[in-house]
Amino acid sequence: MLPTVVKVLYGVGAIGMLVVFLLFIRMAIELNRVLPPQKKFSMLELNMRRHEVKRLHEEFFPVSSLRTTWFVLMVASVMTMAAAVVLAVKPG
């Protein structure tokens, strides 16, 4: 059975990744507001075009606290989940 700290770290990281996903959708919505109708992104194709969404968001919104928060939370969530995995597999 996994120690409680591993479960908590992994859970916090997973919840953080869910928030990251929601922030990315928010970025796409913000971007769709300024794009012409023929260039708008469908919410169903966001995963396939995530680099394009990020690039265009940087172009249209050079200074964005939304994108900064998205990036910082993504890195923190991945590191938290990685710490949980390392603690779960370390010997002893």
Buried (B, 14 or more C-beta within 10 A) or exposed (E): EEEEEBEEBBEBBBEBBEBBBEBBEBBBEBBBEEEEEEEEBEEEEBEEBBEEBBEBBEEEBEEBEBBEBBBEBBEBBBEBBEBBEEBBEEEE
